Amino acid sequence: MKHKYPRFFLLSFFCLSFFVANAQEDEEDYSMYDNFELEDDAPIKRYAKPTISGMSPQKFIGISFDAQMPYRYEFSNVTFPESSGNGFDVDEENPTINETGTAKFTGGFRFNTNIPIISKSSFVWQSGINFMDTRYTISEAPNNPKDQPVILPDGTEARTLGRILNEDGLRNLNWTNTLFFPMNETEFIVFQGQMDLSGNYGFEDFQPLNTIRYSAAAVYGRRVNDYYRWGVGVARTYRVGNLNYVPVIMFDWTSENRKWGTEILFPARAYLRYNFSKNALLLAGFDLEGQSYHIDEYSVNGNSYEIRRGEVRPKLEFQAKITGYIWASVQAGYRWDWSYDADELDSSRDFFRGFFGNQEFGMINTLENPLFFNVGLNFVSP
C-alpha cells in the first residue's frame, strides 16, 4: 500500500512557504523610524533581539530524508512484571538475547516547521508541527526464532520486536511552541513546550492519546552585544529516551569578522560554525535525539510498553542558499546508540529514572553505531 502522507507534507511545505513569504512582504519596515525624534523627548523602550549576527538562518519549514548505514542489533526477551510484584525477570547485566540480526536500512522522511505566530520587539511566539518517519529493513540472523511469537501476559501471541520494526517502523509527531520574552535591551527569558506522540502507529490506526509525552524548557539569558549571548536554564526532556530533568546551557558567539562562531543549546545540540560567506556555512558538532516510543502490540492491561530511544549524532552539516529564502543542507555523521531499552508504564503514566535510578527495564537492547546521512531543503528567515 502506498503512503499518501509525503504528498500531504510536500503540499503543506509549499502552502506554508507562500504564507510566510507573503507575511514577510507585508511587514512594515520600522527601520525608517530609527532616527525619528519625539517632540517631548519621551524615552524609547528597547528590547533584546532573539538572535545575534552571523548565526545560521532560522528554518521556518524544512523537508529532509535521513538514512543510516547497516548495523548489527541484539534484542533481549520481551518481559513483563511478574505476578508476584517482584518486577521484570530480565537480567540487565547478562540478558537473554532473543533476536539478533542486521538493520540494512534505518531512516525516512522528516518534516519540520517553526512558524512565527507573533513577532514583536517585546514578544515572539513561534509554533511548529514536526513529523519523523523511521523505517527499518531488518535481516535477522539464520538462527533467530523469527516466526516464534512473543507470549503476552494473557497468553496471546505477538510479533517479535524485529518484525514490528520491519513491518511498521516508528514515527514521531510533535507540536512545539517557543516563547521569547525580552525584559530589556540585554536580558531575556525563553520558554519552550513540546507534545510528542511516538510509536509504531499508522495514521489510520492512531495510538491512545494518553501516551502523549510532554517536554518543557526554560532559559534565562543575556544578549551581551550583537555578537554574543549566553543563558542558563532547566529542561524536562525525553532526548535520552526516558524522562529526565537536565540543566541547559546556551552559548552563541560570532567573531567580529563573522567567520567563526558557536551555536550551543546544551545538551540538545552544540555546534562550531564557520561562515564561508553570507550564503554558505559549515557546522561541526552534535545533536541529541530521542523520545519514548509506544509499542502497541506489547501494551496490555492498560499499560504502555515503550522503547526508550535516544541517540547522539556527531556530525558535519553544510548549508547553502539555493535561491531567495530556499536553502539546502547536507549532513554526514555518526549515530551513537544511547538507549534502545524498554519500559512498561503502569496505566501509561511515566516515571523518573534519570541517570542514576535503579528501576528495572523490560528489555535490554543494543545497536551498533553506523554512519548516517541527511539531505534537506529549507525555507528560512531573511
Secondary structure by P-SEA (a helix, b strand, c coil): cccaaaaaaaaaaaaaaaaaaaaaaaccccccccccccccccbbbbbbcccccccccccccccbbbbbccccccccccccccccccccccccccccccbbbbcccccbbbbbbbccccccccbbbbbbbbbbbbbbbccccccccccccccccccbbbbcaaaaaacccccccbbbbbbbbbcccccbbbbbbbbbbbcccccccccccccbbbbbbbbbbbcccccccccccccccccccccbbbbbbbbbbbcccccbbbbbccccccbbbbbcccccccccbbbbbcbbbbbcccccccbbbbcbbbbbbbbbbbbbbccccbbbbbbbbbbbbcccbbbbbcccbbbbbcccccccccbbbbbbbbbbbbbbcccccc
